[in-house]
Amino acid sequence: MDIQKITKYIVLALGVIGLILQFVILRKGDDAIEMAGLAGNFSSVSPMINLALIILIIVVLITLISSFASLASNAAKLKKAGISIAAFAAVVLLSFLLSEGVETPMKDGEVLSASGSRWVGAGLRTFYILAVIAVGTMLYSGVKRFFK
């Protein structure tokens, strides 16, 4: 059996399980599920959520495995990915070094630590730097294409 047939059977089985769980949820009705949920009983929807999490984990694992297999089979792609990861790490490091951390009281009464505050600032700076790079790349590409 090849991988495509195995995948079809797994997808079919997960689809049938999801369909059965959907019928169970629909049979109970919205009001009964809502009342049970207010009482802390989530047994009606928990299996569907667990199935969704299992499918998400399977998809993420398959994506990562196929991506790494593709990278490992081509040295040029592996080098390009390494350079991209290093550049991203450099942007994050630069953002972290430029950020300051100050203990900050939050609305719920807790206090955000100086380290947490610094990481929030680093995340924002990383986003801004990457956004500027993306916009600059698009402008450069558009201007270059315009003059050709």
C-alpha positions in Angstrom: 0.0 0.0 0.0 1.4 3.4 -0.9 1.2 6.5 1.3 -1.6 8.0 -0.7 -4.0 5.1 0.0 -3.0 5.2 3.7 -3.7 8.9 3.8 -7.1 8.5 2.1 -8.1 5.8 4.7 -6.9 8.0 7.6 -8.7 11.0 6.3 -11.9 9.0 5.7 -11.8 7.5 9.2 -11.2 10.9 10.8 -14.1 12.4 8.7 -16.5 9.6 9.7 -15.5 10.1 13.4 -16.1 13.9 13.0 -19.5 13.3 11.3 -20.6 11.0 14.1 -19.5 13.5 16.8 -21.4 16.2 14.9 -24.6 14.2 14.9 -24.2 13.6 18.6 -23.8 17.3 19.2 -26.8 18.2 16.9 -29.0 15.5 18.6 -28.5 17.0 22.0 -29.4 20.5 20.9 -28.0 23.9 21.6 -29.9 24.6 24.9 -28.9 21.3 26.5 -25.2 21.8 25.6 -25.3 25.4 26.8 -26.9 24.4 30.1 -24.4 21.5 30.6 -21.5 23.9 29.7 -22.7 26.4 32.3 -22.7 23.6 34.9 -19.1 22.7 33.9 -20.0 19.6 31.9 -18.3 19.8 28.5 -18.7 16.1 27.6 -20.8 16.9 24.5 -18.2 19.0 22.7 -14.9 17.7 24.3 -14.6 14.8 21.9 -15.0 17.1 18.9 -12.4 19.5 20.3 -10.0 16.6 21.0 -10.5 15.3 17.4 -9.7 18.8 16.1 -6.6 18.9 18.2 -5.5 15.5 17.0 -6.0 16.5 13.3 -4.1 19.8 13.9 -1.2 17.9 15.5 -1.1 15.4 12.6 -1.2 18.2 10.0 1.6 20.2 11.7 3.8 17.1 12.1 3.3 16.1 8.4 4.0 19.6 7.3 7.2 19.8 9.4 8.4 16.4 8.3 7.8 17.1 4.6 9.4 20.5 4.9 12.5 19.2 6.6 12.7 16.3 4.2 12.6 18.7 1.3 15.3 20.9 2.9 17.5 17.9 3.6 17.3 16.7 0.0 18.5 20.0 -1.5 21.7 21.7 -0.2 20.8 25.1 -1.8 17.4 25.2 -0.1 19.0 24.2 3.2 21.6 27.0 2.9 18.9 29.5 2.0 16.7 28.4 5.0 19.7 28.7 7.3 20.4 32.2 6.2 16.8 33.2 6.6 16.6 31.7 10.1 19.9 33.5 11.1 18.6 36.8 9.7 15.3 36.4 11.6 17.3 35.6 14.8 19.4 38.7 14.2 16.3 40.8 14.0 14.9 39.3 17.2 18.2 39.8 19.0 18.5 43.4 17.8 14.9 44.1 18.9 15.5 42.5 22.3 18.7 44.6 22.8 16.8 47.8 21.9 13.9 47.0 24.2 13.7 48.1 27.9 11.9 46.3 30.6 9.8 48.0 33.3 7.6 46.3 35.8 4.0 47.2 34.8 0.8 46.8 36.8 -1.9 45.2 34.8 -5.7 45.6 35.0 -6.3 42.3 36.8 -4.1 43.4 39.6 -1.0 41.3 38.6 2.3 42.8 37.7 4.1 42.2 34.4 7.8 41.6 35.2 10.5 43.6 33.7 11.7 40.6 31.7 8.1 40.1 30.3 7.8 43.8 29.5 11.1 43.6 27.6 10.0 40.6 25.6 6.7 42.4 24.7 8.7 45.3 23.5 11.1 43.0 21.6 8.1 41.4 19.9 6.7 44.7 18.9 10.0 46.0 17.6 10.5 42.7 15.7 7.1 43.2 14.0 7.9 46.8 13.1 11.3 45.9 11.7 9.9 43.0 9.6 7.0 45.2 8.4 9.4 47.9 7.2 11.5 45.3 5.5 8.4 43.8 3.8 7.1 47.2 2.6 10.6 48.2 1.5 11.0 45.0 -0.5 7.6 45.5 -2.2 8.4 49.1 -3.0 11.9 48.1 -4.4 10.3 45.3 -6.5 7.6 47.7 -7.8 10.1 50.5 -8.7 12.5 48.0 -10.3 9.6 46.5 -12.4 8.4 50.0 -13.3 11.7 51.1 -14.8 12.2 47.8 -16.8 
